[in-house]
Every structure is written in C-alpha cells, then in structure tokens.
Amino acid sequence: MSTSNTMFRRDGEGGIQVNSDRYLQCYLTLDGDWPLSLVSIHAQQRDPMFTSIQLFDIYFPDKSRAEFIEWRSHRLFSNWQDDIYSMSDEVFQFHWPMIAGALAEVDASS
C-alpha cells in the first residue's frame, strides 16, 4: 500500500491509524481540479439550505431532532476540507452528504 496519498486519523482510543477511506482518496486524486458539481456545492456551502431541517430530513428521515442539532452545529462550525482527513467515510457521509455524493460520482466515473 502506498502511503503517498494516505493521511492519518485518530482511532478513538488515543492512537492514530491510517485513513485510506474512499472519499479522502478521491479528493486527493483531484489535486485541485474539482468537477463542477463539487465547485457548485462548495460555493453554496454557507447558504442556510445547507443546515436546514428540510435537507436533514431528506437525507436522514429516521434520525432524531437531537441528531439534527448536532449535525447542524457541526456543519455551521466545521469545514468539510478539514473533516475529510480525519473522518471515516460513514461519518463524513453523515456530516457532508452532498460533498460525499459528488466525490462518489467522481470516483465512479474514474
């Protein structure tokens, strides 16, 4: 396994492990040459729609209101470009579903 495109993340037990998740690997291969879908989503990231209960309910109809509050707070005060290095694919997809979808499309087309 090559480590040139590999970052590290905390393992939840005070240690560090290699983060080789799909979204991170796809993001690293883009090398700043973002597809239009990703540029569009990123440009509109501060729009209130991106932290709305309506968007949350579309992506996560079975989640609780407490989970919505945590999700919204994270999206308001965090940046997906930082999170992608430290989150598993599952956690990243929860917090940034539109970005994850755009990266999955890029990965599928390559």
N, CA, C and O atoms as a MOPAC input file, in Angstrom:
PM7 MOZYME 1SCF
protein

 N      0.84600 1    -1.18100 1     0.00000 1
 C      0.00000 1     0.00000 1     0.00000 1
 C      0.88100 1     1.23100 1     0.00000 1
 O      1.77400 1     1.36000 1     0.83800 1
 N      0.64500 1     2.10900 1    -0.90500 1
 C      1.37900 1     3.35900 1    -0.97900 1
 C      0.91400 1     4.31100 1     0.10300 1
 O     -0.28300 1     4.39800 1     0.37800 1
 N      1.83700 1     5.02400 1     0.71800 1
 C      1.45700 1     5.99700 1     1.74200 1
 C      1.49600 1     7.42100 1     1.21200 1
 O      1.25900 1     8.36100 1     1.97000 1
 N      1.78800 1     7.60200 1    -0.06200 1
 C      1.89400 1     8.95200 1    -0.59900 1
 C      0.56100 1     9.68900 1    -0.59400 1
 O      0.54500 1    10.91200 1    -0.46000 1
 N     -0.55400 1     8.98300 1    -0.73700 1
 C     -1.87400 1     9.61300 1    -0.70000 1
 C     -2.65100 1     9.21600 1     0.54500 1
 O     -3.88200 1     9.22600 1     0.53100 1
 N     -1.96300 1     8.87000 1     1.61000 1
 C     -2.62300 1     8.39800 1     2.81100 1
 C     -2.42600 1     9.39500 1     3.92800 1
 O     -1.31800 1     9.88400 1     4.14800 1
 N     -3.49000 1     9.69500 1     4.62600 1
 C     -3.43300 1    10.56900 1     5.78800 1
 C     -3.70400 1     9.72600 1     7.02300 1
 O     -3.95600 1     8.52600 1     6.92400 1
 N     -3.65000 1    10.35000 1     8.16400 1
 C     -3.85900 1     9.64500 1     9.41400 1
 C     -5.05300 1    10.22100 1    10.14300 1
 O     -5.40700 1    11.38300 1     9.94500 1
 N     -5.67600 1     9.41100 1    10.98800 1
 C     -6.79400 1     9.85700 1    11.79800 1
 C     -6.71100 1     9.18900 1    13.15800 1
 O     -6.07900 1     8.14600 1    13.32700 1
 N     -7.36100 1     9.81200 1    14.11300 1
 C     -7.39800 1     9.24200 1    15.45900 1
 C     -8.29900 1     8.01400 1    15.43400 1
 O     -9.30400 1     7.97900 1    14.72400 1
 N     -7.92900 1     7.01800 1    16.21000 1
 C     -8.71500 1     5.78400 1    16.21300 1
 C     -9.75900 1     5.73300 1    17.31400 1
 O    -10.43100 1     4.71300 1    17.47000 1
 N     -9.91500 1     6.80900 1    18.08500 1
 C    -10.90900 1     6.85600 1    19.14300 1
 C    -10.41300 1     6.30200 1    20.46500 1
 O    -11.10800 1     6.37900 1    21.47800 1
 N     -9.22100 1     5.74800 1    20.45600 1
 C     -8.65300 1     5.17900 1    21.67300 1
 C     -7.31900 1     5.83700 1    21.99900 1
 O     -6.48800 1     5.24500 1    22.68800 1
 N     -7.11000 1     7.04300 1    21.51500 1
 C     -5.87700 1     7.77000 1    21.79100 1
 C     -4.75500 1     7.47800 1    20.81600 1
 O     -3.68000 1     8.07000 1    20.91600 1
 N     -4.98500 1     6.58200 1    19.87900 1
 C     -3.96700 1     6.24000 1    18.89300 1
 C     -4.25800 1     6.87200 1    17.54700 1
 O     -5.23600 1     7.60200 1    17.38200 1
 N     -3.41200 1     6.58700 1    16.60800 1
 C     -3.56800 1     7.10900 1    15.25200 1
 C     -3.53700 1     5.91900 1    14.29500 1
 O     -2.74900 1     4.98700 1    14.45700 1
 N     -4.40900 1     5.97700 1    13.30100 1
 C     -4.41900 1     4.92600 1    12.29200 1
 C     -4.42000 1     5.56300 1    10.91100 1
 O     -4.73200 1     6.74400 1    10.75800 1
 N     -4.07100 1     4.77500 1     9.92100 1
 C     -4.05300 1     5.25600 1     8.54500 1
 C     -5.48600 1     5.45100 1     8.07200 1
 O     -6.33000 1     4.57500 1     8.26200 1
 N     -5.76000 1     6.57800 1     7.46700 1
 C     -7.06800 1     6.85100 1     6.89100 1
 C     -6.97000 1     6.63500 1     5.39300 1
 O     -6.39700 1     7.46100 1     4.68200 1
 N     -7.51800 1     5.54500 1     4.91200 1
 C     -7.46400 1     5.24000 1     3.47600 1
 C     -8.87200 1     5.17900 1     2.90000 1
 O     -9.12600 1     4.44400 1     1.94600 1
 N     -9.78300 1     5.94900 1     3.47700 1
 C    -11.17100 1     5.91700 1     3.04900 1
 C    -11.34800 1     6.44600 1     1.63200 1
 O    -10.55100 1     7.24500 1     1.14100 1
 N    -12.38800 1     5.99000 1     1.00700 1
 C    -12.68500 1     6.26500 1    -0.39700 1
 C    -12.81400 1     7.76000 1    -0.69800 1
 O    -12.24700 1     8.24000 1    -1.67900 1
 N    -13.55700 1     8.50800 1     0.14100 1
 C    -13.75500 1     9.92900 1    -0.13700 1
 C    -12.44200 1    10.69600 1    -0.07200 1
 O    -12.18400 1    11.56100 1    -0.90900 1
 N    -11.62400 1    10.38800 1     0.90700 1
 C    -10.33200 1    11.05400 1     1.02300 1
 C     -9.45900 1    10.73600 1    -0.18200 1
 O     -8.85200 1    11.63500 1    -0.76300 1
 N     -9.39400 1     9.48000 1    -0.55800 1
 C     -8.55600 1     9.10200 1    -1.69300 1
 C     -9.01800 1     9.78500 1    -2.97600 1
 O     -8.19600 1    10.23700 1    -3.77300 1
 N    -10.31300 1     9.86100 1    -3.17400 1
 C    -10.84900 1    10.54100 1    -4.35600 1
 C    -10.49900 1    12.02400 1    -4.32000 1
 O    -10.07100 1    12.58500 1    -5.32900 1
 N    -10.67900 1    12.66200 1    -3.16600 1
 C    -10.36500 1    14.08100 1    -3.00200 1
 C     -8.89000 1    14.35700 1    -3.29800 1
 O     -8.55600 1    15.34000 1    -3.96100 1
 N     -8.02000 1    13.49300 1    -2.80800 1
 C     -6.58700 1    13.69300 1    -3.02100 1
 C     -6.20200 1    13.53500 1    -4.48900 1
 O     -5.28700 1    14.21300 1    -4.95800 1
 N     -6.87300 1    12.66500 1    -5.21500 1
 C     -6.54600 1    12.49000 1    -6.62900 1
 C     -7.02900 1    13.64900 1    -7.48900 1
 O     -6.53800 1    13.84200 1    -8.60100 1
 N     -7.99500 1    14.42900 1    -6.98200 1
 C     -8.47200 1    15.57700 1    -7.74900 1
 C     -7.39400 1    16.64000 1    -7.89900 1
 O     -7.33700 1    17.33700 1    -8.91300 1
 N     -6.53700 1    16.76300 1    -6.88900 1
 C     -5.41200 1    17.69200 1    -6.92800 1
 C     -5.83700 1    19.10700 1    -7.34100 1
 O     -5.16600 1    19.74600 1    -8.15100 1
 N     -6.94200 1    19.58700 1    -6.78600 1
 C     -7.40100 1    20.94700 1    -7.06100 1
 C     -8.21000 1    21.08800 1    -8.33200 1
 O     -8.76300 1    22.15700 1    -8.59000 1
 N     -8.29600 1    20.03900 1    -9.13500 1
 C     -9.07300 1    20.07900 1   -10.37200 1
 C    -10.47100 1    19.53500 1   -10.09200 1
 O    -10.81500 1    18.42600 1   -10.49900 1
 N    -11.27200 1    20.34100 1    -9.38700 1
 C    -12.59000 1    19.90900 1    -8.92300 1
 C    -13.60200 1    19.85700 1   -10.05900 1
 O    -13.59400 1    20.72300 1   -10.93500 1
 N    -14.47500 1    18.84900 1   -10.05500 1
 C    -15.57300 1    18.82300 1   -11.03700 1
 C    -16.58000 1    19.91400 1   -10.69200 1
 O    -16.62900 1    20.38700 1    -9.55700 1
 N    -17.37100 1    20.30500 1   -11.66100 1
 C    -18.34800 1    21.37700 1   -11.48300 1
 C    -19.31200 1    21.09900 1   -10.33300 1
 O    -19.67800 1    22.02300 1    -9.60600 1
 N    -19.72600 1    19.85800 1   -10.15600 1
 C    -20.66300 1    19.53300 1    -9.07400 1
 C    -20.06400 1    19.87400 1    -7.70700 1
 O    -20.76100 1    20.40800 1    -6.84400 1
 N    -18.80900 1    19.57700 1    -7.50800 1
 C    -18.15100 1    19.86700 1    -6.23500 1
 C    -17.92900 1    21.36000 1    -6.05900 1
 O    -18.09900 1    21.88000 1    -4.95600 1
 N    -17.55700 1    22.04800 1    -7.10600 1
 C    -17.37700 1    23.50600 1    -7.05300 1
 C    -18.69300 1    24.18200 1    -6.67400 1
 O    -18.71300 1    25.08100 1    -5.83300 1
 N    -19.77300 1    23.75500 1    -7.28500 1
 C    -21.09000 1    24.34000 1    -7.02100 1
 C    -21.52700 1    24.12900 1    -5.57700 1
 O    -21.99000 1    25.06600 1    -4.92500 1
 N    -21.38500 1    22.92000 1    -5.07900 1
 C    -21.77300 1    22.62400 1    -3.69800 1
 C    -20.91400 1    23.42700 1    -2.72600 1
 O    -21.43300 1    24.01600 1    -1.77800 1
 N    -19.61300 1    23.45200 1    -2.95600 1
 C    -18.70200 1    24.17400 1    -2.07300 1
 C    -19.01600 1    25.67400 1    -2.05600 1
 O    -18.97600 1    26.30400 1    -0.99900 1
 N    -19.32600 1    26.24100 1    -3.21400 1
 C    -19.62400 1    27.67300 1    -3.31200 1
 C    -20.88500 1    28.05800 1    -2.54900 1
 O    -20.99400 1    29.18300 1    -2.06300 1
 N    -21.82600 1    27.14700 1    -2.44100 1
 C    -23.09900 1    27.44300 1    -1.78700 1
 C    -23.14400 1    26.94000 1    -0.34300 1
 O    -24.20500 1    26.95400 1     0.28100 1
 N    -22.02700 1    26.50700 1     0.18200 1
 C    -21.97600 1    25.85200 1     1.49300 1
 C    -22.51900 1    26.71300 1     2.63100 1
 O    -23.05300 1    26.15700 1     3.59000 1
 N    -22.41400 1    28.01100 1     2.57600 1
 C    -22.88500 1    28.86500 1     3.67200 1
 C    -24.35100 1    29.27600 1     3.51400 1
 O    -24.87900 1    30.02000 1     4.34100 1
 N    -24.99400 1    28.80600 1     2.47700 1
 C    -26.41700 1    29.06700 1     2.28300 1
 C    -27.19400 1    28.37200 1     3.40400 1
 O    -26.86600 1    27.24000 1     3.75800 1
 N    -28.21500 1    29.02300 1     3.96900 1
 C    -28.99800 1    28.40100 1     5.04800 1
 C    -29.58600 1    27.04000 1     4.69100 1
 O    -29.85400 1    26.22800 1     5.57700 1
 N    -29.78600 1    26.78700 1     3.40500 1
 C    -30.30700 1    25.48900 1     2.97700 1
 C    -29.41400 1    24.33600 1     3.44900 1
 O    -29.90900 1    23.25000 1     3.75300 1
 N    -28.12400 1    24.56600 1     3.50900 1
 C    -27.17500 1    23.51000 1     3.83600 1
 C    -27.21100 1    23.08500 1     5.29400 1
 O    -26.60500 1    22.07800 1     5.65800 1
 N    -27.90700 1    23.83100 1     6.12600 1
 C    -28.05600 1    23.44100 1     7.53100 1
 C    -29.53300 1    23.34800 1     7.92200 1
 O    -29.87400 1    23.39300 1     9.10500 1
 N    -30.39000 1    23.22000 1     6.93600 1
 C    -31.83600 1    23.22800 1     7.20400 1
 C    -32.35200 1    21.87000 1     7.65900 1
 O    -31.79400 1    20.82500 1     7.32300 1
 N    -33.41200 1    21.91400 1     8.41700 1
 C    -34.08200 1    20.68300 1     8.86100 1
 C    -34.65200 1    19.93100 1     7.66200 1
 O    -34.72800 1    18.70300 1     7.67800 1
 N    -35.05000 1    20.66000 1     6.62700 1
 C    -35.59700 1    20.01900 1     5.43000 1
 C    -34.53800 1    19.15300 1     4.73500 1
 O    -34.82000 1    18.02200 1     4.33900 1
 N    -33.33800 1    19.68300 1     4.59300 1
 C    -32.26500 1    18.91200 1     3.96600 1
 C    -31.92200 1    17.69300 1     4.82900 1
 O    -31.73200 1    16.59300 1     4.31000 1
 N    -31.84600 1    17.89500 1     6.12800 1
 C    -31.55200 1    16.79800 1     7.04500 1
 C    -32.60100 1    15.69200 1     6.91900 1
 O    -32.26400 1    14.50900 1     6.87000 1
 N    -33.87000 1    16.08500 1     6.86700 1
 C    -34.95200 1    15.09600 1     6.75900 1
 C    -34.92400 1    14.34300 1     5.43100 1
 O    -35.32200 1    13.17900 1     5.37100 1
 N    -34.46300 1    14.99100 1     4.37800 1
 C    -34.34200 1    14.31600 1     3.08200 1
 C    -33.28000 1    13.22200 1     3.14900 1
 O    -33.50900 1    12.09800 1     2.70100 1
 N    -32.13600 1    13.55100 1     3.70200 1
 C    -31.03400 1    12.58800 1     3.77200 1
 C    -31.18500 1    11.57600 1     4.90000 1
 O    -30.77200 1    10.42300 1     4.77100 1
 N    -31.78100 1    12.01700 1     6.01100 1
 C    -31.83000 1    11.16500 1     7.20400 1
 C    -33.22300 1    11.17300 1     7.83200 1
 O    -33.39400 1    11.70200 1     8.93000 1
 N    -34.20600 1    10.60800 1     7.17000 1
 C    -35.58300 1    10.66200 1     7.68100 1
 C    -35.78800 1     9.93500 1     9.01500 1
 O    -36.74900 1    10.22000 1     9.73000 1
 N    -34.90900 1     9.01500 1     9.35000 1
 C    -35.06900 1     8.23800 1    10.58600 1
 C    -34.27200 1     8.78100 1    11.76300 1
 O    -34.30900 1     8.20800 1    12.85200 1
 N    -33.55200 1     9.87900 1    11.55800 1
 C    -32.72200 1    10.43500 1    12.63500 1
 C    -33.54700 1    11.33900 1    13.53800 1
 O    -34.58200 1    11.86900 1    13.13400 1
 N    -33.06900 1    11.50600 1    14.77000 1
 C    -33.77800 1    12.30700 1    15.77500 1
 C    -33.46800 1    13.79800 1    15.64600 1
 O    -32.54800 1    14.19700 1    14.93200 1
 N    -34.24400 1    14.59600 1    16.34000 1
 C    -34.00300 1    16.04600 1    16.35600 1
 C    -32.69600 1    16.36800 1    17.07100 1
 O    -32.01600 1    17.33000 1    16.71100 1
 N    -32.33700 1    15.58100 1    18.07500 1
 C    -31.05200 1    15.77900 1    18.76100 1
 C    -29.89900 1    15.55700 1    17.78100 1
 O    -28.91000 1    16.28900 1    17.81000 1
 N    -30.02500 1    14.55200 1    16.91400 1
 C    -29.00300 1    14.30400 1    15.90400 1
 C    -28.95700 1    15.43700 1    14.88800 1
 O    -27.88700 1    15.78000 1    14.38300 1
 N    -30.12500 1    16.02300 1    14.58500 1
 C    -30.15700 1    17.17500 1    13.69100 1
 C    -29.38200 1    18.34200 1    14.28900 1
 O    -28.59900 1    18.98400 1    13.58900 1
 N    -29.58800 1    18.62500 1    15.56600 1
 C    -28.90700 1    19.74500 1    16.22100 1
 C    -27.38700 1    19.54300 1    16.16700 1
 O    -26.64000 1    20.48100 1    15.88900 1
 N    -26.94400 1    18.32500 1    16.43400 1
 C    -25.50900 1    18.02600 1    16.37900 1
 C    -24.98600 1    18.18100 1    14.95200 1
 O    -23.91700 1    18.75000 1    14.73400 1
 N    -25.74100 1    17.67400 1    13.99000 1
 C    -25.37300 1    17.75800 1    12.57000 1
 C    -25.28100 1    19.20500 1    12.12400 1
 O    -24.30500 1    19.59600 1    11.48500 1
 N    -26.28600 1    20.00200 1    12.45300 1
 C    -26.31600 1    21.41600 1    12.05100 1
 C    -25.15900 1    22.18300 1    12.68200 1
 O    -24.49100 1    22.96900 1    12.01000 1
 N    -24.92600 1    21.96000 1    13.95200 1
 C    -23.83500 1    22.64000 1    14.64500 1
 C    -22.49600 1    22.29900 1    13.99400 1
 O    -21.66000 1    23.17600 1    13.77900 1
 N    -22.30600 1    21.03600 1    13.68800 1
 C    -21.05100 1    20.63400 1    13.05300 1
 C    -20.88700 1    21.32300 1    11.70100 1
 O    -19.80600 1    21.81900 1    11.38100 1
 N    -21.93700 1    21.35500 1    10.92100 1
 C    -21.86100 1    21.96300 1     9.58800 1
 C    -21.64700 1    23.47200 1     9.65300 1
 O    -21.00200 1    24.04500 1     8.77500 1
 N    -22.17800 1    24.11000 1    10.67500 1
 C    -22.00500 1    25.56100 1    10.81400 1
 C    -20.58300 1    25.93100 1    11.21400 1
 O    -20.07000 1    26.96700 1    10.79100 1
 N    -19.95400 1    25.10800 1    12.01400 1
 C    -18.67700 1    25.48700 1    12.60100 1
 C    -17.49000 1    24.64300 1    12.13900 1
 O    -16.39600 1    24.75300 1    12.69300 1
 N    -17.70000 1    23.81300 1    11.13900 1
 C    -16.62600 1    22.95500 1    10.63600 1
 C    -16.48700 1    23.12200 1     9.13100 1
 O    -17.30300 1    23.77900 1     8.48500 1
 N    -15.45900 1    22.52900 1     8.59400 1
 C    -15.16100 1    22.62500 1     7.17700 1
 C    -14.94000 1    21.21700 1     6.63500 1
 O    -14.15900 1    20.44700 1     7.19500 1
 N    -15.61800 1    20.88500 1     5.55700 1
 C    -15.50200 1    19.52900 1     5.01100 1
 C    -14.08400 1    19.21800 1     4.56600 1
 O    -13.65200 1    18.06600 1     4.62700 1
 N    -13.35000 1    20.24300 1     4.11400 1
 C    -11.98300 1    20.01400 1     3.64700 1
 C    -11.04100 1    19.66800 1     4.79900 1
 O     -9.98900 1    19.07200 1     4.56700 1
 N    -11.38600 1    20.01900 1     6.00800 1
 C    -10.62200 1    19.56800 1     7.17700 1
 C    -11.11900 1    18.20100 1     7.62900 1
 O    -10.32600 1    17.31100 1     7.93800 1
 N    -12.44500 1    18.04200 1     7.66500 1
 C    -13.05200 1    16.79600 1     8.15000 1
 C    -12.68200 1    15.58100 1     7.32200 1
 O    -12.56500 1    14.48000 1     7.85900 1
 N    -12.49800 1    15.76200 1     6.03600 1
 C    -12.24500 1    14.61700 1     5.15800 1
 C    -10.97800 1    13.86100 1     5.55400 1
 O    -10.86100 1    12.66500 1     5.28600 1
 N    -10.03600 1    14.54500 1     6.18600 1
 C     -8.79500 1    13.90600 1     6.60600 1
 C     -8.94100 1    13.07600 1     7.87100 1
 O     -8.16600 1    12.14500 1     8.09000 1
 N     -9.91600 1    13.39500 1     8.70100 1
 C     -9.99700 1    12.73200 1     9.99800 1
 C    -11.23200 1    11.84800 1    10.19100 1
 O    -11.31300 1    11.11900 1    11.17900 1
 N    -12.18000 1    11.90200 1     9.27500 1
 C    -13.42300 1    11.14200 1     9.43700 1
 C    -13.42600 1     9.88200 1     8.58600 1
 O    -12.85500 1     9.84700 1     7.49600 1
 N    -14.07600 1     8.85800 1     9.10000 1
 C    -14.31700 1     7.67300 1     8.27800 1
 C    -15.32700 1     8.05600 1     7.19200 1
 O    -15.98600 1     9.09000 1     7.29000 1
 N    -15.44200 1     7.22800 1     6.17200 1
 C    -16.42000 1     7.50400 1     5.11200 1
 C    -17.83000 1     7.62600 1     5.68100 1
 O    -18.59000 1     8.50800 1     5.28000 1
 N    -18.17600 1     6.75300 1     6.60300 1
 C    -19.52600 1     6.75300 1     7.17300 1
 C    -19.82300 1     8.06600 1     7.90500 1
 O    -20.89000 1     8.65000 1     7.71700 1
 N    -18.91000 1     8.52000 1     8.71900 1
 C    -19.10600 1     9.76900 1     9.46500 1
 C    -19.08900 1    10.96400 1     8.51800 1
 O    -19.89600 1    11.88300 1     8.65800 1
 N    -18.16400 1    10.94800 1     7.54900 1
 C    -18.10100 1    12.03600 1     6.57400 1
 C    -19.39800 1    12.12500 1     5.78500 1
 O    -19.91200 1    13.22100 1     5.56000 1
 N    -19.92600 1    10.99700 1     5.36900 1
 C    -21.16600 1    10.97900 1     4.59500 1
 C    -22.33300 1    11.51800 1     5.41500 1
 O    -23.22800 1    12.15500 1     4.86100 1
 N    -22.34000 1    11.27800 1     6.70900 1
 C    -23.39300 1    11.81500 1     7.57100 1
 C    -23.30600 1    13.33700 1     7.65700 1
 O    -24.31900 1    14.02100 1     7.51400 1
 N    -22.12800 1    13.86400 1     7.88600 1
 C    -21.98400 1    15.31100 1     8.05900 1
 C    -21.99500 1    16.08300 1     6.74100 1
 O    -22.44800 1    17.22700 1     6.70300 1
 N    -21.51400 1    15.48600 1     5.68600 1
 C    -21.38700 1    16.17500 1     4.39600 1
 C    -21.96100 1    15.32300 1     3.26100 1
 O    -21.21900 1    14.94400 1     2.35500 1
 N    -23.25300 1    15.01300 1     3.28300 1
 C    -23.80700 1    14.07900 1     2.29400 1
 C    -23.70500 1    14.55800 1     0.84600 1
 O    -23.48900 1    13.74600 1    -0.05300 1
 N    -23.85300 1    15.83500 1     0.61000 1
 C    -23.78400 1    16.32500 1    -0.76700 1
 C    -22.35100 1    16.27500 1    -1.30200 1
 O    -22.13000 1    15.92800 1    -2.46200 1
 N    -21.39600 1    16.61700 1    -0.46900 1
 C    -19.98800 1    16.53700 1    -0.86800 1
 C    -19.60700 1    15.08000 1    -1.09700 1
 O    -18.93500 1    14.75800 1    -2.07600 1
 N    -20.03800 1    14.19800 1    -0.19200 1
 C    -19.75100 1    12.77100 1    -0.34300 1
 C    -20.34500 1    12.24500 1    -1.64900 1
 O    -19.70900 1    11.45800 1    -2.35000 1
 N    -21.55700 1    12.67700 1    -1.97500 1
 C    -22.17800 1    12.25400 1    -3.22400 1
 C    -21.40200 1    12.71500 1    -4.44700 1
 O    -21.22300 1    11.95900 1    -5.40100 1
 N    -20.94400 1    13.95900 1    -4.41100 1
 C    -20.16200 1    14.48500 1    -5.54300 1
 C    -18.84100 1    13.72100 1    -5.68300 1
 O    -18.42200 1    13.40300 1    -6.79600 1
 N    -18.19300 1    13.43000 1    -4.56000 1
 C    -16.94400 1    12.66300 1    -4.62200 1
 C    -17.19100 1    11.23300 1    -5.09000 1
 O    -16.37500 1    10.66900 1    -5.81900 1
 N    -18.30800 1    10.64800 1    -4.67600 1
 C    -18.64100 1     9.28300 1    -5.13500 1
 C    -18.86900 1     9.26000 1    -6.64500 1
 O    -18.46800 1     8.31100 1    -7.32000 1
 N    -19.50500 1    10.29300 1    -7.17300 1
 C    -19.70100 1    10.37600 1    -8.62800 1
 C    -18.37400 1    10.46600 1    -9.36000 1
 O    -18.18200 1     9.81400 1   -10.38600 1
 N    -17.46200 1    11.26500 1    -8.84200 1
 C    -16.14900 1    11.40200 1    -9.45500 1
 C    -15.41800 1    10.05900 1    -9.40400 1
 O    -14.80700 1     9.63600 1   -10.38500 1
 N    -15.48700 1     9.40000 1    -8.25100 1
 C    -14.82500 1     8.11400 1    -8.07900 1
 C    -15.40200 1     7.07000 1    -9.02900 1
 O    -14.65700 1     6.27200 1    -9.59900 1
 N    -16.70500 1     7.06900 1    -9.20200 1
 C    -17.36100 1     6.10300 1   -10.07600 1
 C    -17.01800 1     6.33400 1   -11.54900 1
 O    -16.97700 1     5.39100 1   -12.33900 1
 N    -16.77500 1     7.59200 1   -11.91000 1
 C    -16.51400 1     7.90600 1   -13.30700 1
 C    -15.03500 1     7.75100 1   -13.67700 1
 O    -14.67300 1     7.83200 1   -14.85000 1
 N    -14.19200 1     7.53100 1   -12.67900 1
 C    -12.75900 1     7.41500 1   -12.99600 1
 C    -12.32200 1     5.98100 1   -13.14400 1
 O    -11.15000 1     5.71700 1   -13.41000 1

